[in-house]
Structure formats: C-alpha cells, structure tokens
Amino acid sequence: MCMCTERYKGFQILTTTVQRRARNRRGHKGRIPTPVFINKSVSADSFTPKNPSTRDPIILEGAELEAMRLVDLEGLSQEEAGNRMGVSRGTVWRLLQEARRKTTTALSEGRQINIRSEG
C-alpha cells in the first residue's frame, strides 16, 4: 500500500473528468485559448448592404470587432488595447488584421457581415 492511500484512509477520493474546451478557435489544434475580454456589446448582430451579394456572408468575431473598436475608434495603441482585452499585443495585431481584411472584403464585394458574439 502506498503512502498516499495511508494518508487518505477513510476519505472518499473523487475522480472528476474535466471537459476541455475546444482548442480550435482558428481551426487548428493547440493550447487552450486565452479568454478575450469584450467591454462593449454590439447592438446589432449583422449588417446588410442595400443590394446584397449572393455569396456567403462574412463572419466577424466579437474579439475582432472589439480590437477594431479600441484601436481604430477610440485611438488606443495595440499595447493598450491588449491590456484592456487581457491579451498580448501580437494577438491584438492578428485580430485587427483579420477584422480589417473581412470588413474590406465585405464592403468591396457587397457581402453581409454577421457578428458572432463570444459565449
């Protein structure tokens, strides 16, 4: 008998299985993503042009929209935006690049933008 069972004799040891979150935020396996703090919720969940294209709508993540709002609208640096969102400056840079690419694509091709809120 090992020492650990001697120490916990008479106690019921519960084994729990921890359900892991999906580790594929961007479609790849890897470490569990850091949660992103979004300070302001969006009042709309989609934007549709007057004459929408028949192509699939663009999905804009809530974190991408928050990064764009902080940097482009409020004028914060990427470092300050990262501190507010609880992520690194590099993550803010990546979120900005994706958000700007998606927004530009939607505007130039006349596609609908759907905003996917986290959680």
N, C-alpha and C positions, 0 to 999 in steps of 0.2 A: 504494500500500500504506500502510495507516495505521500509526501508531507502535506501537499495541498488538500488531499482528502481528509487527513487527520485534522487539519486546521478548521475545515468547514463541516465537520461531523455534526449531524443533526440539522443542518441547514439544507433547504432545497435549493439546488443550483438551477437557475432558469437559463436555458439557452434560447436566445432570440435570433431570428434571422433578420438582418437589416436589408430592406428592399432598396436597392441602389437606384438612383435617378438615372435616366438615360444620359449617356455620355456623348451624345452626338448632336450637340447644338448646331454645328455646321456640317453635319453629315459624316463626321469621322469619329472613330473611337478614340478615347484618350482619357485624360483625367476628368474628374467631375468639375463642371464649370463653376466659376466664382459667381455668386448671385450679383446682379446688377440692380442698384437702387434707382428707381424712377420716381422723381419728386412730383411730377405733374402729370395727371392723367389727361388723356385726349378726349375731347368732347365728341369727336366723330370717329367712326371706325372705317370709313372709306371715303375716297374722293373719286368722282366720276367726271370725265370730260363731257362737254355738250354732245359731241359726236364720238362716242367711244369706239375703239378698235375692236375687232372680233377676236383678237389674240387674248391669251390668258392674262389675268390681272397681275400686277406686281405686288408681292407680299413684303411690307415694310415692318420689321420687328420693332417692338416698343423701345428696346435699348438703342437701336439705330436712330429712331426719331428723337429720343432724349439727348443723345450725343449731338445731333444736329441742332437741336433747340438750344442747348447750353453753349455750344461753340459759335454757331452762326447767328443766333437770335440774341442771346444775352452777352455775347462778346467775350466769353471766358477763354482762357488758354486751354489747350488739351490737358495739361497737367492739372489745372484747377477743376476742369470737368471730370477728370478721372477721380480726383479726391471726392467730389460730390457724389459720383456714381459708385464709389467703392471699388474701382478697377484701376488698372495701370494706364499710363499714358498711351502705351502701344495698343491696348485694347480699344481705347477711345479713337485712336487713329484708324484702326481697322473698321470700327463701327461707322465712322464718318465716311470713309472711302466707299463702303457698301451702300450707305444711305444716299450719298450723292450720286453714285452710279445708278441706283434703282430709280431715284427721282428724275434724273436726267433722261433715262430710258423711257419712263412713263410719259414725261412731258413731250419728248420728241416723237414718240410713236403713238400718242393719244390713247394710252392704256390706263385702265382703272388702277388706283392704288388702294389696297386693303391693308389696314393697320392691325397687326396681330399683337394684342396686349399680352404681357407675361402673366403666367399663372392662370 
